Amino acid sequence: YLRERLFLMHLKRQFGLIMWFMVFIILKTKNHRPMTSQNIVSNSANDEWELINTHPIKKSDLGFHGNLFGGKLLAWLDASAAGFAMQICDSPRMVTIKIDECEFKKAAKEGQLIKIYGKVKEIGTTSITIYMEARAHNVYNGKQVTVLSTNIKFVRIDESGDPIPISDRVKERYNK
């Protein structure tokens, strides 16, 4: 214990608070049991959540009241959903056309992780709707609390920006 403490004090002096914080989290979570699957959280075969992204909440991400700034979370959510839509639709040309109502259910604080999960809700002719959920993850006990959930709709476009159909292979994979 004393050796770890001296090492942490040395890191704090040498590399600053950010490096110290990262090592602290690693040491605190080294006995944390991982999920059974790397990136899937599922209650049933048709209800699969995929872990899309993880963000540590830093001081620069906070608003006036010391909570995660809502605009920052929305940007992370949109970017994560866009990447997920590109992956699902096998196309880099996906654009956001709609974000449903966003209700912030719980505040997220500095030092927590934001874990962003998603699952395909519906695939149309040219669009895909993804149900997204952002959860605050406590690194000390592993508990997660939903911060925000919403539907985000994307459209597949061509080089001119006009909608084009999503492939039948993708539709068959998800519209079961």
N, C-alpha and C positions, 0 to 999 in steps of 0.2 A: 504493500500500500504506500509506504513512504517513498519507494523508488518511483512509482507511478506519479505521485504528487510532485516530486522534484522534477521529473521529466516534463510534466505539464507546466510547471512554473518556468522551466527553461524555454519551452516552446512559446509560452506567452510573451516572454521577453524578446525572443529571437524573431518570431514570425507574426506577432500580433494576435489580436483577439480572435480573428476569423479562423486561423489555423488551430488555435487552442480549442475553440468551440467544436471544430470538426473532429479532432482527436477525442475530445470529451464524449461526443455522441457515439463514436466508434467503440470506446471503452465501455460505455454504459449499455450499449446494445449488443455487445459481443455474445451474450448469453441468450439473446432474444431468439425465439424459435421462429424460423421462416414459415411462410404459407406452404401448403402442400404442393401448390403449383406456382411457378415463377410469376405468372401474370394473369391468371384467371381466378375470379372469385365467383362461385356459382351456387345457386340454390337448386337448380334443376337444369335439364338439358337445354331448355328454351330460354333460360333466364341467365345468360352468362355476362358478367361484368368483366371487362378487360382493363387492367391497370395500364393507362396510357402514358402518364407522366407523373413525376414527383418534383416538387419545388420546396426548398427550405425557405422559411419566412425570415427575412433579414430586416434590420432596422430601416433600410431604405425602402422597404415594401409597405411600411406602416403609414396610416393616416393620422389625423390630428388626435384621435383618442387612443392611440397605441394599438389599434387593431389593423389587420391586413386591409389595405386600401381596396375597395370594391372594384375599381377600374383595373387594377393590376390583376386581380383574380379573373375578371372577365376576359382580359387579354390572354392570360394563360389558358383559360378554358377554350376560347375560340381557336387559338393556335393548336392546342392539343386535339380538338375535334377535327380541325382541318386535316391534320396529319393522319388521324384515324380514318377519315372519309377517303383520303387518297389511298391509304392501304387497302381498305375494303373494296373500293371501286377500281383498283388497279389503274389509277390515272392521277397524274400530278395536277390536272386542270379541274380543281374543285373550288368553288367560291361560295362563301357564306351568303345566304339570301334572307335568313330569318333566325332570330334568337327569340324563343318564347319568353314569357314572363320570368323574371329572375327575382326570387325572394331569398334574401340572405337570412338564413335560419339561425346561425350561430356565429359569433365572432371567432376569428383565428388570431393567434398571438405569435409574437416573435419567439423563435426557437422551435416551433412546431413545424411539421412538414405538411404541405398540401399534396394530397394524393388525388389525382384526377382519373376517374373511371368512366368508361363509356360502354354502351351497347347499342346495337342496331335496333331501331324501333320500326322503321318502314323504308322500303326501297320502291320508288316510283319509276316512271319512264325515264326521266332525266335527273331525278333528285333522290337524295337519301336523307332521312331524318335520324339523328343520333340522340339518344337520351344520355345526358352527361351529368355526372355528380362529382362535386369537389368535396373532399373530406379532410378535416384537420386531424392529423395523426400525432398523437402524443408519443414522443420517442422514448419516454421513460417506462410507460406501461403498455404501449401498443394499441391503446384504445383509439377508435376513430369516431368522429362526430361529423355528420353531414353539415356542411357550411352552405352549399348552394346546389340546386339541381334544376336543370332546364332541358328543353329540346332545342337542338340546333339543326337547321336544314341547309343542305348544300346542293348545288346544281353542278353537274358536269358540263364544261364548256369546251368549244373548239378554239382555234387560234384567233378567231374574230370575236370571241366572247359570246357566241350564240350557244344556247343549250343543245346538247347532243345526248343520245340515249346511253344509259348505263348498260353494259353488256349483259346478255341473257345468262351467261355463266355466273355472274355475280348475283343476279336476281334469284337464280335457282338455288344458290348456296344459302341465301338468307331468307327467302320467302317460302318457308316450309310450313 
